[in-house]
Amino acid sequence: MSGVTDLQDRTVLVRCDLSQGLNAHFAAGLRDLAVRGARVAVIAGYDNPGGDVNPTLSLRHLVEPLEQLTGLPVHFVGDCVGPVAESGLAATPDGAIALLENLRFHPEAQRRSRTFAIRLSALGDYFAVPGGMPESASVWIRELAKLLPEPTTPIFAPSA
């Protein structure tokens, strides 16, 4: 990327539920963050593995569709917290997208744990929820929003 942008050297955690699939509006928001220099870390739930690792519910199968929608390379990271997530994000360059493994593989996410939010916050500088914080958001999502600010320039504006 040429020049420094407002999110250069920053990681933005983007929370979504991929059970309903991907859409162009979501992809455009991710692309906007990447163009602004951010390392974009998609932290997503998919289906309901009940806190167990279930390879059939891995997010790995969404890498190619996400690359096609964003027009950017997408790096798959085999966990969403801990050393694997940290090293996977460290290997993801600024201006790129990392798709972290299914959040719902972790019992802490299922229990709506504040501790889970703290572990996730170690990965990022900012936190964004496309479409804003839903009223039904889990405790850990609300806690993560308290721990990490949103980027100052709005992203994921409502679709027309």
One Martini backbone bead per residue (centre of mass of N, CA, C, O) as a GRO file, in nm:
protein
  160
    1MET     BB    1   0.098   0.034   0.019
    2SER     BB    2   0.038   0.373  -0.021
    3GLY     BB    3   0.072   0.512   0.242
    4VAL     BB    4  -0.083   0.642   0.519
    5THR     BB    5  -0.343   0.546   0.719
    6ASP     BB    6  -0.577   0.545   0.979
    7LEU     BB    7  -0.516   0.200   1.011
    8GLN     BB    8  -0.233   0.171   1.030
    9ASP     BB    9  -0.118  -0.079   1.238
   10ARG     BB   10  -0.410  -0.203   1.267
   11THR     BB   11  -0.665  -0.393   1.437
   12VAL     BB   12  -0.978  -0.525   1.317
   13LEU     BB   13  -1.255  -0.643   1.469
   14VAL     BB   14  -1.505  -0.854   1.309
   15ARG     BB   15  -1.837  -0.920   1.378
   16CYS     BB   16  -2.005  -1.233   1.288
   17ASP     BB   17  -2.259  -1.426   1.121
   18LEU     BB   18  -2.215  -1.710   0.890
   19SER     BB   19  -2.480  -1.884   0.869
   20GLN     BB   20  -2.602  -1.686   0.624
   21GLY     BB   21  -2.349  -1.585   0.504
   22LEU     BB   22  -2.253  -1.383   0.242
   23ASN     BB   23  -2.203  -1.030   0.147
   24ALA     BB   24  -2.140  -0.741  -0.024
   25HIS     BB   25  -2.154  -0.540   0.213
   26PHE     BB   26  -1.954  -0.680   0.397
   27ALA     BB   27  -1.716  -0.686   0.193
   28ALA     BB   28  -1.694  -0.377   0.160
   29GLY     BB   29  -1.615  -0.318   0.456
   30LEU     BB   30  -1.355  -0.483   0.456
   31ARG     BB   31  -1.219  -0.338   0.221
   32ASP     BB   32  -1.214  -0.058   0.350
   33LEU     BB   33  -1.028  -0.131   0.584
   34ALA     BB   34  -0.788  -0.229   0.413
   35VAL     BB   35  -0.745   0.037   0.252
   36ARG     BB   36  -0.688   0.188   0.538
   37GLY     BB   37  -0.461  -0.043   0.660
   38ALA     BB   38  -0.587  -0.277   0.786
   39ARG     BB   39  -0.613  -0.544   0.992
   40VAL     BB   40  -0.847  -0.796   0.926
   41ALA     BB   41  -1.059  -0.958   1.176
   42VAL     BB   42  -1.262  -1.228   1.149
   43ILE     BB   43  -1.521  -1.286   1.390
   44ALA     BB   44  -1.699  -1.599   1.387
   45GLY     BB   45  -1.999  -1.756   1.353
   46TYR     BB   46  -2.109  -2.114   1.304
   47ASP     BB   47  -2.356  -2.233   1.391
   48ASN     BB   48  -2.378  -2.527   1.646
   49PRO     BB   49  -2.118  -2.687   1.820
   50GLY     BB   50  -2.123  -2.648   2.145
   51GLY     BB   51  -1.794  -2.609   2.199
   52ASP     BB   52  -1.700  -2.788   1.964
   53VAL     BB   53  -1.489  -2.942   1.753
   54ASN     BB   54  -1.601  -2.916   1.401
   55PRO     BB   55  -1.490  -2.957   1.087
   56THR     BB   56  -1.772  -2.901   0.937
   57LEU     BB   57  -1.766  -2.592   1.095
   58SER     BB   58  -1.559  -2.462   0.951
   59LEU     BB   59  -1.434  -2.158   0.792
   60ARG     BB   60  -1.248  -2.243   0.555
   61HIS     BB   61  -1.478  -2.257   0.322
   62LEU     BB   62  -1.486  -1.915   0.313
   63VAL     BB   63  -1.236  -1.803   0.176
   64GLU     BB   64  -1.301  -1.795  -0.129
   65PRO     BB   65  -1.565  -1.629  -0.119
   66LEU     BB   66  -1.428  -1.383   0.022
   67GLU     BB   67  -1.225  -1.324  -0.199
   68GLN     BB   68  -1.433  -1.272  -0.424
   69LEU     BB   69  -1.590  -1.035  -0.280
   70THR     BB   70  -1.323  -0.850  -0.208
   71GLY     BB   71  -1.046  -0.896  -0.383
   72LEU     BB   72  -0.889  -1.045  -0.148
   73PRO     BB   73  -0.687  -1.184   0.052
   74VAL     BB   74  -0.733  -1.477   0.265
   75HIS     BB   75  -0.652  -1.563   0.596
   76PHE     BB   76  -0.627  -1.850   0.771
   77VAL     BB   77  -0.716  -1.910   1.119
   78GLY     BB   78  -0.715  -2.189   1.355
   79ASP     BB   79  -0.806  -1.955   1.557
   80CYS     BB   80  -0.946  -1.695   1.796
   81VAL     BB   81  -0.742  -1.769   2.029
   82GLY     BB   82  -0.435  -1.725   2.121
   83PRO     BB   83  -0.143  -1.829   1.972
   84VAL     BB   84  -0.263  -1.889   1.692
   85ALA     BB   85  -0.399  -1.616   1.652
   86GLU     BB   86  -0.153  -1.435   1.698
   87SER     BB   87   0.030  -1.555   1.471
   88GLY     BB   88  -0.171  -1.524   1.237
   89LEU     BB   89  -0.192  -1.214   1.256
   90ALA     BB   90   0.112  -1.148   1.234
   91ALA     BB   91   0.112  -1.278   0.928
   92THR     BB   92  -0.081  -1.048   0.863
   93PRO     BB   93  -0.108  -0.796   0.669
   94ASP     BB   94  -0.156  -0.502   0.598
   95GLY     BB   95  -0.449  -0.489   0.407
   96ALA     BB   96  -0.576  -0.753   0.528
   97ILE     BB   97  -0.739  -1.076   0.567
   98ALA     BB   98  -0.871  -1.251   0.852
   99LEU     BB   99  -0.992  -1.581   0.919
  100LEU     BB  100  -1.126  -1.699   1.193
  101GLU     BB  101  -1.218  -1.933   1.373
  102ASN     BB  102  -1.477  -2.060   1.522
  103LEU     BB  103  -1.610  -1.937   1.809
  104ARG     BB  104  -1.807  -2.192   1.881
  105PHE     BB  105  -1.563  -2.385   1.980
  106HIS     BB  106  -1.597  -2.217   2.245
  107PRO     BB  107  -1.728  -2.236   2.556
  108GLU     BB  108  -1.706  -1.934   2.634
  109ALA     BB  109  -1.906  -1.837   2.417
  110GLN     BB  110  -2.147  -2.006   2.518
  111ARG     BB  111  -2.129  -1.863   2.819
  112ARG     BB  112  -2.075  -1.558   2.793
  113SER     BB  113  -1.780  -1.459   2.848
  114ARG     BB  114  -1.568  -1.215   2.961
  115THR     BB  115  -1.300  -1.364   2.917
  116PHE     BB  116  -1.331  -1.389   2.612
  117ALA     BB  117  -1.311  -1.086   2.555
  118ILE     BB  118  -1.027  -1.048   2.664
  119ARG     BB  119  -0.888  -1.244   2.470
  120LEU     BB  120  -0.976  -1.092   2.211
  121SER     BB  121  -0.858  -0.803   2.274
  122ALA     BB  122  -0.554  -0.888   2.225
  123LEU     BB  123  -0.589  -0.873   1.893
  124GLY     BB  124  -0.685  -0.562   1.910
  125ASP     BB  125  -0.787  -0.208   1.854
  126TYR     BB  126  -1.065  -0.278   1.721
  127PHE     BB  127  -1.439  -0.275   1.702
  128ALA     BB  128  -1.687  -0.438   1.486
  129VAL     BB  129  -2.047  -0.419   1.399
  130PRO     BB  130  -2.244  -0.493   1.169
  131GLY     BB  131  -2.526  -0.287   1.221
  132GLY     BB  132  -2.462  -0.311   1.503
  133MET     BB  133  -2.578  -0.366   1.816
  134PRO     BB  134  -2.750  -0.612   1.923
  135GLU     BB  135  -2.978  -0.683   2.165
  136SER     BB  136  -2.881  -1.007   2.158
  137ALA     BB  137  -2.609  -0.979   2.260
  138SER     BB  138  -2.360  -1.104   2.400
  139VAL     BB  139  -2.165  -1.049   2.660
  140TRP     BB  140  -1.888  -1.063   2.511
  141ILE     BB  141  -1.960  -0.847   2.299
  142ARG     BB  142  -2.013  -0.612   2.493
  143GLU     BB  143  -1.735  -0.625   2.630
  144LEU     BB  144  -1.562  -0.578   2.378
  145ALA     BB  145  -1.683  -0.292   2.323
  146LYS     BB  146  -1.550  -0.179   2.591
  147LEU     BB  147  -1.240  -0.254   2.522
  148LEU     BB  148  -1.300  -0.162   2.216
  149PRO     BB  149  -1.298   0.054   1.980
  150GLU     BB  150  -1.410   0.220   1.728
  151PRO     BB  151  -1.365   0.343   1.452
  152THR     BB  152  -1.385   0.677   1.369
  153THR     BB  153  -1.465   0.583   1.097
  154PRO     BB  154  -1.717   0.478   0.946
  155ILE     BB  155  -1.862   0.155   0.912
  156PHE     BB  156  -2.104  -0.015   0.788
  157ALA     BB  157  -2.312   0.120   0.648
  158PRO     BB  158  -2.607   0.134   0.561
  159SER     BB  159  -2.785  -0.009   0.337
  160ALA     BB  160  -2.974   0.084   0.047
   0.00000   0.00000   0.00000
